[in-house]
Amino acid sequence: MRVYLDNAATTPLCEPAKKAMIEGLDLFGNPSSTHAFGREVKAKMEASRRSIAAHLGVKPYQIMFTSGATEALNTAMTSCANLGGKKKFYTDRLEHHATIDPLEKMDKDGRIELEFFKNNDKGELDISVLNTAPEGSVVCLMYFNNEIGNCNPIMEVGKICEQRNLIFICDMVQAIGQMRIDLTSIPGLCFAVASGHKFNGPKGVGLLYIGKGRELNSLLLGGAQERGMRAGTENTISIPAMAAALDWNLENIDENRRKKYERSAYIIERLSAHKNLIFNGLGGREGHHPSIINFSFEISGDSSMVVFNLDLKGLALSQGSACMSGSTTGSHVLQAMNCVPPNHATIRLSHGVFTTQEELDYSLNVLSEVIEQQVEA
């Protein structure tokens, strides 16, 4: 049996998204063209924008289509850095590299001043520094951590940002499509990002939400697409598919979330039987991501071979972010938490809407065999 348990990296394409992509192959006009072929594609793209905006509780003009969350984050952060004056940026060391790397580069170049929140060994953040942050400072924080599944104090951060006139950028890659989100209900939110392939849509397409009155500088130059905010012909095959995937997920979101939390509880209960296993982050607690579980267990050999050997047994799992696959430095998230003892292997298990109970049972049996073999070694 082959079982896919790496949904935090990417998700399988749902049928409505696949159908939308196939239909889009016949609509070949350029959406910037004024003739009938172009207008037809433009209409389809704008209908997708209206649908996504409605799901997120915002206006269509506040949604800009991008190639994914990485581009969206880079656009928002560099735009804030270009607002004038050397701005103070706040983030944490548990963020995705799409946030950390651009900020560290701008800090090194002297364009911004960067400060990291402190965190404990469970990944919980100390955001008290924001109470004295200079007006106009920028806060970059993800909703759910993509490796350990922790839910960050988004509402609390948003309230401080609103009260102190701080700019709030939120990475919602692991949240949008997983739950109902009205972006206007989050205080102080200025920018938010998402990627279609994280909620059963295609890769290579994402979005940037732009709060009312917020300035944005185009990261890409050479065209006036997306109301002059993002040069380059839009991905008119993938945009409707992303909208269809969001429609599909939200149609049964309450039932799907309930099932995911039940599965996670079942997984945690089964894995808890192993005394040499520790859970990383706040797995299983209320508010945690419904389907991301991160755990470590003691091994006697090479930890880098664990995921490979599990793959040979049919299990698709990861050690962390897929964007850092092949890295020899290990997970920067777990390093920042300093929570994993030496000689331990770490696994991120992320089930999805298509995961079956049969697949879970098979996977947990295989994992149990591997873990127990390490105990006996």
C-alpha positions in Angstrom: 0.0 0.0 0.0 1.2 3.5 -0.8 -0.1 6.3 1.6 0.4 10.0 1.1 0.9 11.8 4.5 2.6 14.9 3.4 -0.3 17.3 2.8 1.5 20.2 4.5 3.9 20.1 1.6 1.2 19.9 -1.1 -2.2 18.4 -1.5 -3.8 16.2 -4.3 -5.8 18.1 -6.9 -9.5 17.8 -6.3 -11.9 17.0 -9.1 -13.5 20.4 -9.5 -10.0 22.0 -9.7 -8.9 19.4 -12.3 -12.1 20.1 -14.3 -11.5 23.8 -14.2 -8.0 23.4 -15.5 -9.1 21.2 -18.4 -11.8 23.7 -19.3 -9.2 26.5 -19.1 -7.0 24.8 -21.7 -9.5 25.8 -24.4 -9.7 29.4 -23.3 -6.4 30.6 -24.7 -6.9 34.3 -25.1 -4.7 36.8 -23.2 -6.8 38.5 -20.5 -5.2 41.8 -21.3 -6.5 41.7 -24.9 -9.6 43.7 -25.7 -11.0 41.3 -28.3 -13.6 38.6 -27.6 -11.0 35.9 -26.9 -9.3 38.0 -24.3 -12.5 39.2 -22.7 -13.7 35.6 -22.3 -10.6 34.7 -20.3 -10.7 37.9 -18.4 -14.3 37.3 -17.4 -13.4 33.8 -16.1 -10.5 35.2 -14.1 -12.6 38.0 -12.6 -15.3 35.6 -11.6 -12.7 33.6 -9.8 -11.5 36.7 -8.0 -15.0 37.5 -6.9 -15.6 34.0 -5.6 -12.3 33.9 -3.6 -12.9 37.4 -2.2 -16.4 36.5 -1.1 -15.1 33.4 0.7 -12.6 35.6 2.6 -15.0 38.4 3.4 -13.2 41.0 1.3 -13.6 43.0 -1.9 -12.5 41.6 -5.2 -10.0 44.5 -5.8 -8.2 43.5 -2.6 -7.2 40.1 -4.1 -4.1 40.0 -6.3 -3.1 36.8 -8.0 0.5 35.6 -7.8 2.6 32.6 -8.6 2.3 31.5 -5.0 2.7 32.5 -1.4 6.5 33.1 -1.7 6.0 35.8 -4.3 3.1 37.3 -2.3 5.1 37.4 0.9 8.1 39.0 -0.9 5.9 41.6 -2.5 4.2 42.6 0.7 7.4 42.7 2.7 9.5 44.6 0.2 6.6 47.1 -0.3 6.5 47.8 3.4 10.3 48.2 3.4 10.0 50.8 0.6 7.4 52.9 2.4 10.1 55.4 3.6 12.6 55.4 6.4 14.3 52.4 7.8 11.5 50.3 9.3 11.6 47.9 12.1 10.4 44.4 11.2 9.3 41.7 13.7 9.0 38.0 13.0 10.0 34.7 14.6 12.6 32.0 13.8 9.9 29.5 13.3 8.5 31.2 10.2 8.8 29.7 6.7 12.0 30.6 4.8 9.9 32.6 2.4 9.5 35.1 5.2 12.9 34.7 7.0 15.2 34.8 4.1 14.0 38.0 2.4 13.9 39.8 5.8 17.4 38.7 6.7 18.6 39.8 3.3 17.0 43.3 3.7 18.4 43.5 7.3 21.9 42.6 6.1 21.6 45.2 3.3 20.7 47.9 5.8 17.2 48.4 4.4 15.4 47.3 7.6 16.0 46.5 11.2 15.0 43.0 12.1 14.0 41.6 15.5 12.9 38.1 16.3 10.3 37.1 18.9 11.5 34.8 21.6 10.0 31.3 21.7 10.0 28.4 24.2 10.6 24.7 23.5 6.9 24.2 22.5 7.1 26.9 19.9 5.0 29.4 21.8 5.9 33.0 21.1 6.6 35.9 23.4 5.0 38.9 21.6 5.3 41.4 24.5 8.0 43.3 22.6 5.3 44.6 20.3 3.9 46.7 23.2 6.9 49.0 22.7 7.3 48.7 18.9 7.8 52.0 17.1 4.7 53.2 15.1 4.8 52.0 11.6 6.8 48.8 12.3 6.0 45.7 10.4 5.0 42.3 11.9 5.3 39.2 9.8 3.7 36.1 11.4 2.1 32.9 10.1 -1.3 31.7 11.2 -0.4 28.0 11.5 3.2 26.8 11.6 3.8 24.6 8.6 6.1 22.1 10.5 4.7 21.8 14.0 1.2 23.0 13.4 1.1 25.5 16.2 -1.6 28.2 15.9 0.0 31.6 16.6 -1.8 34.3 18.6 -3.0 36.1 15.5 -5.9 37.9 17.1 -3.8 39.2 20.0 -1.1 40.3 17.6 -3.7 42.0 15.4 -5.1 43.9 18.3 -1.7 45.3 19.2 -1.0 46.2 15.6 -4.3 48.0 15.4 -3.8 49.9 18.6 -0.1 50.8 17.9 -0.5 51.5 14.2 1.7 48.6 13.1 1.6 46.9 9.7 0.6 43.2 10.0 1.5 40.7 7.3 0.1 37.2 7.9 1.2 34.0 6.1 -2.1 32.0 5.9 -0.8 29.2 3.7 -1.8 26.5 6.2 -5.0 28.2 7.2 -6.9 29.3 4.1 -8.9 26.3 2.8 -8.6 24.6 6.2 -11.2 26.7 8.0 -13.7 29.5 7.4 -11.8 32.8 7.5 -13.2 36.3 7.3 -10.1 38.4 6.9 -11.9 41.5 8.0 -12.5 39.9 11.4 -8.8 39.9 12.1 -7.9 43.3 13.7 -5.0 45.2 12.2 -4.5 42.8 9.3 -2.9 44.6 6.3 -1.7 41.7 4.1 -2.4 38.0 3.9 -1.1 35.3 1.5 -2.1 31.8 0.4 -1.1 29.1 -2.2 -3.6 27.1 -4.2 -1.8 23.8 -3.9 -2.2 23.8 -0.1 -6.0 23.3 -0.4 -6.3 20.8 -3.3 -5.7 23.3 -6.1 -2.8 23.5 -8.6 0.8 24.5 -7.9 2.2 27.8 -9.3 -0.7 30.0 -8.3 -1.5 32.0 -5.1 -2.9 35.2 -3.8 -2.1 38.3 -1.9 -4.8 40.1 0.1 -4.2 43.8 0.3 -5.9 45.7 3.1 -7.8 48.9 2.4 -5.6 51.9 1.9 -2.4 49.9 1.8 0.3 50.8 -0.7 1.9 48.1 -2.8 5.0 48.2 -5.0 5.2 45.7 -7.9 7.9 43.2 -7.3 7.8 42.3 -11.0 8.1 45.1 -13.6 7.2 45.0 -17.3 3.4 45.1 -17.5 0.3 46.7 -16.0 -1.5 43.4 -15.0 -3.3 43.1 -11.7 -4.2 46.8 -11.7 -0.5 47.7 -12.1 0.6 45.8 -9.0 2.0 42.7 -10.6 3.6 42.5 -14.1 3.2 39.4 -16.1 0.4 37.5 -17.8 -1.9 35.9 -15.2 -2.1 32.1 -14.9 -5.5 31.9 -16.4 -5.6 28.1 -16.3 -4.7 27.8 -12.6 -6.6 30.8 -11.2 -10.1 29.3 -11.9 -8.9 26.0 -10.6 -7.7 27.6 -7.3 -11.1 29.2 -6.9 -12.8 25.9 -7.6 -10.6 24.2 -5.0 -11.5 26.8 -2.4 -15.2 26.4 -3.2 -14.9 22.6 -2.9 -13.1 22.7 0.5 -15.4 25.2 2.1 -18.5 23.4 1.0 -17.9 20.7 3.6 -15.3 22.4 5.7 -17.0 21.8 9.1 -17.4 18.1 8.6 -13.9 17.8 7.1 -12.3 19.7 10.1 -14.2 17.5 12.5 -12.8 14.4 10.8 -9.3 15.7 10.6 -9.3 16.5 14.3 -10.6 13.0 15.1 -7.9 11.5 12.9 -5.2 13.5 14.6 -6.5 12.5 18.1 -6.4 8.9 16.9 -2.8 9.2 15.6 -1.6 10.9 18.7 -3.2 8.2 20.9 -1.6 5.4 18.9 1.9 7.1 18.8 1.7 7.9 22.5 2.1 4.2 23.3 5.8 4.5 22.4 7.8 5.7 25.4 10.7 6.8 23.4 8.6 9.2 21.3 8.1 12.9 21.9 5.6 15.3 20.2 7.0 18.6 19.0 5.0 21.8 19.4 1.4 21.9 20.8 0.0 18.8 18.9 -3.4 17.7 20.1 -4.3 20.9 21.9 -7.3 23.1 21.0 -6.5 25.5 18.2 -3.7 23.4 16.7 -3.7 22.7 13.0 -6.2 19.9 12.3 -3.9 17.6 10.5 -0.2 18.4 11.2 1.6 16.2 13.7 5.3 16.5 14.4 7.1 13.9 16.5 10.6 12.6 17.2 11.9 9.3 18.4 15.3 7.9 19.5 17.2 6.0 16.9 20.5 4.1 16.8 21.5 4.9 13.2 21.4 7.7 10.6 18.3 9.8 11.1 18.4 11.1 7.5 17.6 7.5 6.3 14.3 7.2 8.3 12.1 9.0 5.8 13.7 7.2 2.9 13.2 3.8 4.6 9.6 4.7 5.3 9.1 5.6 1.7 10.3 2.1 0.7 7.5 0.8 2.9 5.0 3.0 1.1 4.7 5.9 3.4 5.1 9.4 2.1 6.2 11.5 5.1 8.7 14.3 5.6 11.1 15.7 8.2 9.8 19.2 7.7 9.2 21.8 5.0 9.5 20.5 1.5 11.1 23.7 0.5 14.2 22.7 2.4 14.3 19.1 1.1 18.0 18.0 0.8 19.2 20.4 3.4 21.9 19.0 5.7 21.2 21.5 8.5 18.0 20.0 9.7 14.8 21.8 10.6 15.3 25.5 11.4 12.0 25.4 13.3 13.1 22.5 15.7 16.5 24.1 16.0 14.9 27.4 17.2 12.8 25.5 19.7 15.8 23.4 20.9 13.4 20.6 21.7 14.7 17.5 20.1 17.4 15.5 21.9 20.5 14.2 20.1 20.2 10.9 18.2 16.5 11.4 17.4 14.7 11.3 14.1 11.9 13.7 13.4 8.8 13.1 11.3 6.1 15.5 10.1 2.9 13.6 9.4 0.2 15.6 7.7 -2.9 13.8 6.6 -5.6 15.3 4.4 -9.1 15.3 3.2 -8.5 12.2 1.1 -6.8 10.1 3.8 -8.7 7.0 4.8 -8.9 5.1 8.1 -7.4 2.0 6.3 -4.4 4.1 5.2 -4.0 5.5 8.7 -4.0 2.1 10.3 -1.5 0.7 7.8 0.8 3.8 8.3 0.6 3.6 12.1 1.4 -0.1 12.1 4.5 0.5 9.9 5.6 3.5 12.0 5.2 1.4 15.2 7.4 -1.4 13.7 10.1 1.2 12.8 10.0 2.9 16.2 10.1 -0.4 18.1 13.0 -1.7 16.0 14.9 1.3 17.2 14.1 0.5 20.8 15.4 -3.1 20.3 18.5 -2.0 18.4 
